[in-house]
């Protein structure tokens, strides 16, 4: 609405500015001819930022498609309409109920449409909560109770039945090595030490699962570290025969604020998984690089692809073995921990597995380089 200088129009503008509803007037091009203070605030803008600009200019082409269709229909038919619209405000979605009223024109079809809206987010939340029946509430209670019982059992096993006896065994092995042992028994001692290390890894994994299911998440101690340094650390800690099968490639050396212990754990799980399930006659490739400002680590192996039916639950806990009969003592926590490490750092992990290309796990993490922000079509 353009000010004409008349008292009547000025009074109307002042009234619309203080009315407790969002008021917009749009022309046939989708351009705002008038917006009151409350209406502009609902979109995170000021009237001056909106008036004279089109919806495309403010929100991006194609934003609010259903609303655009109704506005167009109002211009064509001259009939009012009512509906609701969702508006993204930061990370929250707010709902508005609106009515459209074409403004009659003496010279032909309407040239302006008035939109009056009000925030109904709270009402929708109440309605949504009311739809939860007693059966849904009972099912949620049952799940929570089962999860709590599982966590208590797991804590009992780890805290009392495994950790203390294992500590005694490891102490005994260390004492035997310090006091000396004959060559004929040295290999047996080394196997026992590797077994205790494996048991310790299982216990640590169970503790991690318990923390995650209790809502505590993985404990992280981030520091600035390079991805190349962590990969080097992982490979140097592997048995020599396994490390020889790993080929490294690099496309840059990203750095970031990561927990080196947890990141090494995740990378070690991915490499170990590739060595175990890949073609033993062909190597494993570990490639580190940067993509769109994020650190990317890809671990690739050749061999039988992961069955399609296993992919949806691949990163869930207690998923044992990708091959039938793969009994390596694993309890199926390796890939689950990888995913939790990625999530804890604000990253993600994904997998692609085909007979032609082999299997590639990709770990992506925020890096020191700036990340290109994603813009939403509507605010």
N, C-alpha and C positions, 0 to 999 in steps of 0.2 A: 504494500500500500504506500503510495507516494503522498507526502504531506502537501496539501493544497494551500495551506495558509489559513483556511477557514477555521473558526472556533469549533465547529461541530467535528471536523476531522481530527483536530488536535485532542479534543476530549475523548474521542473514540480510541485514538492511539494510546493515550494515557491509561484508559480503562483496560485495554488489552495487555498492557505492560504489567499490570498488577494483578490480573486475574490468575487464580490458582490452578490453571491448566495450561498445557503447552499449546501455543497457537502458531500456525504457519499458514502462509498464503503463497501458493505456487502458480506460475504461469504455465502456458502450454508447452514450453521448452523444459519444464522441470526446474525453472529458476525461482529462487525464493524472492518474492516481492516484499514480504514482511515476515518477521519472526519476533515473538515477544521474548522477554528476558528468560522466563522459565523454560520455554521451548529450546532456546539456544543452549542453556545450561544442561539440559537433558542429553544433548549431543556432544557435550564437552567443549562448546564453542561460545562465542559471543554473537549477538545479533549482527554487529558490524562485519564479522567474519563470514556470515551466511548470506545476508541480503545482497542480491545482485549476482550470486553465484549459483551454478547448477548443481544438481545432485551428483552428477559425474565428477565435477571438479572437487566436491567436498569429500565424497566417499569412494570414488572409483567407478569406472564403467560397470554397469550391471548390478550394483549394490541394491539391496531391497527389491528383488524382482517382483514379488507379489504386490507390494505397495505400488510400484510403478504401473502395473497392469490395472489396478483399481483406480488410480488417478487418471490414467488414460480413458478408462471406461466412464468416469465421471464427466470428463470433458465431452465425450461423444454422446452420451445419453442425457446428460444434465440431471441425472438422478443421484441422490445422496447414497452413501455406503458406509458400512461399519465393519471393522475387523481388528486384528491384533498384529503387532510386529515385535520382533526381537532385535535388540540393539546391544552390541558388544561394548561394554564400558570397562576398559582395562582387561582384567581376567574374568569379569563377571558379566553374565548375560541378564539384561533387564527387559521386561515385557511391558509394552504400552498398548492400551486399548485406544483406538482412534475412530473418528467419524469424519467423513469427507462431505463437503457441501459446496457444489458449484455456485459461483456468484453469477446471477443472471446478467446478460449483456443485452442492451436494447438493439444492438446492431447485428445480432446473430447468435451463434453458439457461445457458451461461456468462455471467457478468456482467463479466468482465475478460479482456483479451487481453494477453499479454506479447509485446513486440517486441524482438528482439535483433539488432543490426546491426553491421557493420564496414565501414570505409572501403576500397573497392576501386578508387579512382580510378587509382592507379598501375598496377594490373593491367590496367585497361581501356586506358590509354594504350599500354602495351606491346603489347597485343593489336591495337590499331589500327595501330600502326607495323608490326607483323608482317604485316598484310594488304597493305601496299604491295609489290607485286610488282616484279620487275626492269623490266618495261615502263613502269610508272609512274615509277620512278626515272630511267630513260633519257629519258623524255619531259620530265621536269622539267629534267634537265641540258641537253637540246637547247634548251628555251625560254630558259634562263639564258644559254647561249652565244649564241643569236641576239640576245637583248636587249643583251648586252655588245658584240657586233659593231656593232649599230645605233647604240649610244651613242657608240662610238669614231668611226664614220663621221660622225655628226652633230657631234661635237666638232671633228673636223678641218675640216668645211665651215665651221662658224661661226667658229672661231678663226683660220683661215688664209685661206680662199678668199673670205670675205665681209667680215669686220670691217675688216681693214686697208685694202682698196681703197675701201670705203665711207667710211672716215674721210678718206681723201685727197680724195674727191669733195666731201664736205661742207666741208672746209677750203677747197677751190678756190671753191666757191659763195660762202662767206662773204667770201673775199678779193675776188671780183668785185663783190659788193654794197657792200663798204666803199669800193672805188675808184670806184664809180659805173658806171651802165650806162644805155644809151639806152632811152627808153620803148618802142621797138619790140621790144626784147629782154627787157624787164622781165617780161612775162607768161611767156615761156619759162623765165626764171630761176626764177620762182615755181613753175611746174610741176615743174621739176627739184628744187627744195627739198622740195616735197610728196612727190615720188617717193622722195627719200632718207629722209624721215621714215617713209614706209611701209616701206621696206627695213629701217630700223632697228627698227621694231616687229616685223617678221618675225624678224629676228635675235634680238631679245630673247625672242620667243616660243619659238624653237628652243632657246635657252639654258635657258629655264624648263623645257621638256620634258625636256631632258637632266638637269637637276638633280633633277627629280621621279623620273625613271626610275633615277637612281643612288641613290635613297633619301634625298636631301638635303632634299627639300621646297622650297617657295618661301621665299626669305629674306623675313622680315617684320620691320618696325620699328614696333611698335604705339605709339600715343599716344592720349590721350583726344581724341576728335573727334566732331562731330555729323554725323549722316547728311545733314542739309540742307546743311551746308557742303561736303561732298564732292560732292553732286549739283550744287550751284551751280558748283563748280570745273569739273566735267565739261562742263556746258552752256556755260560761258563760253569753254572751249577749243575748242568746235566751230565750224565755219563758220556764218556768220550765217543762211544759207538753211536749214541743217539745224536749227539751234537754234529757228527760228521754228515749226517743225513739232512741237515738243515742248511738251506741256501738263503743268504740274506740279500735283500735289495733295498735301496733307499731312494726316495724322491724328496729330499729335504730332511732336516732333522728338527722336528717341532719340539718345543718345550712347553711346559705348563705347570700349574700348581696341582700336582698329583701326589698321592700317597705311594711312594716307590715300592713299599712292601706289598700293598694290595695290588698295584698294577703289575708287579712281577708275578704275583700269584695268578692273576687273570691270564697274563701272557703265557705263563708256564702251563696252565690248564689247556689253553688253546693249542700250543705246540705239542704237548703230550698227547692230546686227543688226536691231532693230525698224524703223529707218528704211530699211534696205536691202531687207528682205523684206516690209515692210508695204505696204498700199495707198498709193500716192503722193498720192492725192487726199484722204486722211484723216490726221489727226495721230497722234502717239504720246503716250501718257499715262505719266508717271512718278509713282508714288504712294509716299510714304514714311510709315511709321507704326510703331505698337507693337502687338504681339499676344502676350499671355501673357508679358510681360516680355522679349520678344525684338524686336529691330529687324527690320522687314520692308520691303523695297523691291520694288514690283511694276512691271514695264515691260510695257505692253500696246500691241498694234497690231492693226489690222483687216487683212483680206486673206485670201488663200488659206492654209488651215491647213497645218501641217507634216504631211507624209504619215506615216501611222501606222507604216510600216515603218522610218522614220528615227528615231523616238522612242527606241528602246532604246539606240542608239549616239550619241545627239545630243551628249553631253558627252565623247565620246572624241576623242582628237587626230586631226587630218587628215581631219575630216569636212567636205568642201567643199560649200558652197552648199545651201540648202534648196529652191531652184528649179532646174529643168532649165536648163542653160546659164548659170547664174549665175557669170560669170567676172569677179571683181572683184580678182584678184590675191591673194585670201586663200588660205592654205594650210590653213585649217580648224582653227585653234588658239583662236579667240576664246572659244567656249563652254567648251572644255576648261580654259582659264585661269580663267574665271569659277568653275567648279566647284572648282578647286584653291585659289583664293583663299578661297572659302567654307569648304572643309575646313580650311585653315590657320588660320582664325579660329574653328573650332569650330561652323561653321554648315552650311547646305545650300542648294542651288538646285534648283528643280523647274520644270516647265513644264506648261501646259494649253493645248491648241490645238484649236479646233473651228470649223467654218464659221459657226456662229451667233454665238459669243462672241468670235471672234478668237483671238489668241495672247497668253498672259501668262506671262512668266518671273518667278518670285518668288525673291528672294535674302533669306535669313533668317540673322541673326547674333545672337550673345549681346550683350545690351545691359547698361547700368549697372543697370537695374531688376532686381529679384530674379526668377529663373526658378523656376517651380513645379516641384519635383522630381517625378520619376516613381517611384512605389513599386512594387516587385515583390510578387507574391502570396506567394512563398516566399523565405526567406532562403537 
